[in-house]
Amino acid sequence: MKQATLYFDTNVISAYWYEGADVAMLARRMHTREWWDSGREHFNLWASAFGEDELQAGKFPRQRECLKMIRRLRYLTATSAVIKLIDELLERGLVPENKPGDAAHLAVATSHGIDYLLTWNYAHMANANVQRRLEELCEELELVAPLMVSPESIPQERFGQSIRRRK
């Protein structure tokens, strides 16, 4: 059986390398590292140049490590279908117009038929409202929406059960 596919939002990579004192962010770092150590081998992992561009922007602690990590992943391409879907996501307000990077991650994962989009972004991605609206749009466009999950909520392989999504 083919492995489930997973696309990384950049905030998961940033969380892995987080070194601050914020308790919520430290919990995210713990969950991210735990998943990285014990869950990633069950997935076919992907990222995109959009993610690398986000991690190159500005200056922040452990930026070099974040870039190294994303560059080890295979990249999905920004096809014309991806660009068109980014515009559609922004136009329909699924993602705020001031968050085109979030729309890019959703569009890449969706256009390439990815099973899971791994993110810590509950505001614009991993929430029931956005998931429902994305699924409605995908049904209209004859696509399948990725399931948006965080490292603490992603399905895990246990007792030989498959984590592949049914389409």
MOSUL-V672720 format. One record per residue. N is the residue number from 1. RES is the residue in three letters. SS is DSSP state (~ for helix, > for strand, _ for the rest). PSI is psi in whole degrees, -180 to 180 (NA if undefined). OMEGA is omega in radians with two decimals (999 if undefined). Layout:
BEGIN
n=N res=RES ss=SS psi=PSI omega=OMEGA
n=N res=RES ss=SS psi=PSI omega=OMEGA
END
This chain:
BEGIN
n=1 res=MET ss=_ psi=139 omega=3.14
n=2 res=LYS ss=_ psi=141 omega=3.10
n=3 res=GLN ss=_ psi=149 omega=3.05
n=4 res=ALA ss=> psi=148 omega=3.14
n=5 res=THR ss=> psi=147 omega=-3.09
n=6 res=LEU ss=> psi=133 omega=3.11
n=7 res=TYR ss=> psi=135 omega=-3.13
n=8 res=PHE ss=> psi=125 omega=2.86
n=9 res=ASP ss=_ psi=148 omega=-3.04
n=10 res=THR ss=~ psi=-26 omega=-3.11
n=11 res=ASN ss=~ psi=-21 omega=3.07
n=12 res=VAL ss=~ psi=-41 omega=3.12
n=13 res=ILE ss=~ psi=-43 omega=3.09
n=14 res=SER ss=~ psi=-40 omega=3.13
n=15 res=ALA ss=~ psi=-37 omega=3.13
n=16 res=TYR ss=~ psi=-38 omega=-3.05
n=17 res=TRP ss=_ psi=5 omega=-3.09
n=18 res=TYR ss=_ psi=136 omega=-3.14
n=19 res=GLU ss=_ psi=8 omega=-3.08
n=20 res=GLY ss=_ psi=-167 omega=-3.08
n=21 res=ALA ss=_ psi=-2 omega=-3.12
n=22 res=ASP ss=_ psi=122 omega=-3.04
n=23 res=VAL ss=~ psi=-42 omega=3.13
n=24 res=ALA ss=~ psi=-41 omega=3.13
n=25 res=MET ss=~ psi=-34 omega=3.08
n=26 res=LEU ss=~ psi=-37 omega=3.08
n=27 res=ALA ss=~ psi=-40 omega=3.09
n=28 res=ARG ss=~ psi=-41 omega=3.11
n=29 res=ARG ss=~ psi=-44 omega=-3.14
n=30 res=MET ss=~ psi=-48 omega=3.14
n=31 res=HIS ss=~ psi=-40 omega=-3.14
n=32 res=THR ss=~ psi=-47 omega=-3.12
n=33 res=ARG ss=~ psi=-39 omega=3.10
n=34 res=GLU ss=~ psi=-46 omega=3.11
n=35 res=TRP ss=~ psi=-42 omega=-3.13
n=36 res=TRP ss=~ psi=-42 omega=-3.11
n=37 res=ASP ss=~ psi=-33 omega=-3.01
n=38 res=SER ss=~ psi=-10 omega=-3.06
n=39 res=GLY ss=_ psi=-24 omega=-2.99
n=40 res=ARG ss=~ psi=-27 omega=-3.09
n=41 res=GLU ss=~ psi=-12 omega=3.13
n=42 res=HIS ss=~ psi=2 omega=-3.05
n=43 res=PHE ss=> psi=153 omega=2.97
n=44 res=ASN ss=> psi=109 omega=-2.94
n=45 res=LEU ss=> psi=140 omega=-3.13
n=46 res=TRP ss=> psi=155 omega=3.00
n=47 res=ALA ss=> psi=-164 omega=3.09
n=48 res=SER ss=> psi=168 omega=3.08
n=49 res=ALA ss=~ psi=-26 omega=3.07
n=50 res=PHE ss=~ psi=-43 omega=3.12
n=51 res=GLY ss=~ psi=-44 omega=3.11
n=52 res=GLU ss=~ psi=-42 omega=3.11
n=53 res=ASP ss=~ psi=-42 omega=3.11
n=54 res=GLU ss=~ psi=-41 omega=-3.12
n=55 res=LEU ss=~ psi=-21 omega=3.09
n=56 res=GLN ss=~ psi=-20 omega=-3.08
n=57 res=ALA ss=_ psi=138 omega=3.09
n=58 res=GLY ss=_ psi=-165 omega=3.09
n=59 res=LYS ss=_ psi=134 omega=3.12
n=60 res=PHE ss=_ psi=159 omega=3.14
n=61 res=PRO ss=_ psi=141 omega=3.09
n=62 res=ARG ss=_ psi=22 omega=3.12
n=63 res=GLN ss=~ psi=-42 omega=-3.13
n=64 res=ARG ss=~ psi=-41 omega=3.12
n=65 res=GLU ss=~ psi=-38 omega=3.10
n=66 res=CYS ss=~ psi=-45 omega=-3.14
n=67 res=LEU ss=~ psi=-41 omega=3.10
n=68 res=LYS ss=~ psi=-42 omega=-3.10
n=69 res=MET ss=~ psi=-47 omega=-3.11
n=70 res=ILE ss=~ psi=-33 omega=-3.13
n=71 res=ARG ss=~ psi=-14 omega=3.07
n=72 res=ARG ss=_ psi=-14 omega=3.14
n=73 res=LEU ss=_ psi=156 omega=3.03
n=74 res=ARG ss=> psi=147 omega=-3.09
n=75 res=TYR ss=> psi=137 omega=2.96
n=76 res=LEU ss=> psi=146 omega=-3.04
n=77 res=THR ss=_ psi=154 omega=3.08
n=78 res=ALA ss=_ psi=83 omega=-3.13
n=79 res=THR ss=_ psi=174 omega=3.08
n=80 res=SER ss=~ psi=-33 omega=3.09
n=81 res=ALA ss=~ psi=-37 omega=3.10
n=82 res=VAL ss=~ psi=-48 omega=-3.12
n=83 res=ILE ss=~ psi=-42 omega=3.11
n=84 res=LYS ss=~ psi=-41 omega=3.14
n=85 res=LEU ss=~ psi=-36 omega=3.05
n=86 res=ILE ss=~ psi=-50 omega=-3.14
n=87 res=ASP ss=~ psi=-42 omega=-3.13
n=88 res=GLU ss=~ psi=-43 omega=3.13
n=89 res=LEU ss=~ psi=-41 omega=-3.14
n=90 res=LEU ss=~ psi=-43 omega=3.14
n=91 res=GLU ss=~ psi=-43 omega=-3.11
n=92 res=ARG ss=_ psi=-3 omega=3.08
n=93 res=GLY ss=_ psi=18 omega=3.06
n=94 res=LEU ss=_ psi=-32 omega=3.08
n=95 res=VAL ss=_ psi=137 omega=3.12
n=96 res=PRO ss=_ psi=146 omega=-3.11
n=97 res=GLU ss=_ psi=-27 omega=3.14
n=98 res=ASN ss=_ psi=9 omega=3.12
n=99 res=LYS ss=_ psi=56 omega=-3.11
n=100 res=PRO ss=~ psi=-25 omega=3.09
n=101 res=GLY ss=~ psi=-39 omega=3.10
n=102 res=ASP ss=~ psi=-42 omega=3.10
n=103 res=ALA ss=~ psi=-38 omega=3.13
n=104 res=ALA ss=~ psi=-44 omega=3.13
n=105 res=HIS ss=~ psi=-44 omega=3.11
n=106 res=LEU ss=~ psi=-44 omega=-3.10
n=107 res=ALA ss=~ psi=-43 omega=3.13
n=108 res=VAL ss=~ psi=-51 omega=-3.11
n=109 res=ALA ss=~ psi=-42 omega=-3.12
n=110 res=THR ss=~ psi=-50 omega=-3.09
n=111 res=SER ss=~ psi=-31 omega=-3.11
n=112 res=HIS ss=_ psi=6 omega=3.05
n=113 res=GLY ss=_ psi=34 omega=3.14
n=114 res=ILE ss=_ psi=143 omega=-3.12
n=115 res=ASP ss=_ psi=-45 omega=-3.06
n=116 res=TYR ss=> psi=138 omega=2.98
n=117 res=LEU ss=> psi=114 omega=-3.08
n=118 res=LEU ss=> psi=121 omega=-3.05
n=119 res=THR ss=_ psi=157 omega=2.95
n=120 res=TRP ss=_ psi=6 omega=-3.07
n=121 res=ASN ss=_ psi=94 omega=3.12
n=122 res=TYR ss=_ psi=-20 omega=-3.10
n=123 res=ALA ss=_ psi=-46 omega=-3.02
n=124 res=HIS ss=_ psi=1 omega=-3.11
n=125 res=MET ss=_ psi=-78 omega=-2.97
n=126 res=ALA ss=_ psi=67 omega=3.00
n=127 res=ASN ss=_ psi=157 omega=-3.01
n=128 res=ALA ss=~ psi=-37 omega=-3.12
n=129 res=ASN ss=~ psi=-49 omega=3.14
n=130 res=VAL ss=~ psi=-41 omega=3.13
n=131 res=GLN ss=~ psi=-47 omega=-3.14
n=132 res=ARG ss=~ psi=-47 omega=-3.12
n=133 res=ARG ss=~ psi=-38 omega=3.09
n=134 res=LEU ss=~ psi=-42 omega=3.11
n=135 res=GLU ss=~ psi=-39 omega=3.09
n=136 res=GLU ss=~ psi=-44 omega=3.11
n=137 res=LEU ss=~ psi=-43 omega=3.14
n=138 res=CYS ss=~ psi=-39 omega=3.09
n=139 res=GLU ss=~ psi=-43 omega=3.11
n=140 res=GLU ss=~ psi=-38 omega=-3.09
n=141 res=LEU ss=~ psi=4 omega=-3.11
n=142 res=GLU ss=_ psi=45 omega=3.06
n=143 res=LEU ss=_ psi=172 omega=3.06
n=144 res=VAL ss=_ psi=125 omega=-3.13
n=145 res=ALA ss=_ psi=140 omega=3.01
n=146 res=PRO ss=_ psi=154 omega=3.02
n=147 res=LEU ss=> psi=122 omega=-3.09
n=148 res=MET ss=> psi=121 omega=-3.04
n=149 res=VAL ss=> psi=162 omega=3.04
n=150 res=SER ss=_ psi=168 omega=3.08
n=151 res=PRO ss=_ psi=-24 omega=3.12
n=152 res=GLU ss=_ psi=-13 omega=-3.10
n=153 res=SER ss=_ psi=-1 omega=-3.09
n=154 res=ILE ss=_ psi=140 omega=3.09
n=155 res=PRO ss=_ psi=144 omega=-3.14
n=156 res=GLN ss=_ psi=151 omega=3.09
n=157 res=GLU ss=_ psi=120 omega=3.12
n=158 res=ARG ss=_ psi=142 omega=3.06
n=159 res=PHE ss=_ psi=34 omega=3.09
n=160 res=GLY ss=_ psi=8 omega=3.13
n=161 res=GLN ss=_ psi=148 omega=3.13
n=162 res=SER ss=_ psi=146 omega=3.07
n=163 res=ILE ss=_ psi=9 omega=3.13
n=164 res=ARG ss=_ psi=135 omega=3.10
n=165 res=ARG ss=_ psi=144 omega=3.01
n=166 res=ARG ss=_ psi=139 omega=-3.11
n=167 res=LYS ss=_ psi=NA omega=999
END
